[in-house]
């Protein structure tokens, strides 16, 4: 069973199916979690639903331009000190200086022209993630004083190590990769245990209970992070303030 934790969550937006599918498959192969969209409207919906760490966005889309998509994202996020900045890497066949300026002015973080090498694109993605601090920047996931290192396979709560089994680790990583988002038992079962049909949902309840004892119950003075939303599922809520 694959217990690898994705390096970061990406959204690939391109109206050309061959490019979208090839790029998505290549990025998954090197360790990213990838979802995709073919239009600007679908991209906006996917950002709200998936909450990716970075968006790879084609400029020329069939409904609205990539520039317009970013403007809407920035307007929705606001501009105050607490605004949530979603990194965007533009993908386009246009390589003129004016086009690059337009992309960066619209709120993009970088600009790559087609055709591009996969190696360069991956390097640009990782540079943006480091620079913006998305997905922990260094690949670590954080929620308050809880920290998960997918490379070192280590979890710390208030600086103290937390010993987890491989399955507990993968479950916690999935919750931390989607903070403040309620995940159903079936979603958790599919992503953590790789069951896409007929799985026993009680196993999710059992492992959530194990995690709570190790992550929340032993964290004296720290807020509880793992919460039950009755009738729906579970959520890891980041402390406010």
Secondary structure, DSSP 8 states (H G I E B T S, - for coil): ------S-EEEEE-S-HHHHHHHHHHHHHTT-EEEEESSHHHHHHHHHHH--SEEEEES--SSS-HHHHHHHHHHHH-SSTT----EEEEEES---HHHHHHHHHHT-SEEEESS--HHHHHHHHHHHHHHHTGGGSSS-EEETTEEEETTTTEEEETTEEE---HHHHHHHHHHHHTTT--EEHHHHHHHHS---SS--THHHHHHHHHHIIIIITT-TTS---EEEETTTEEEE-----
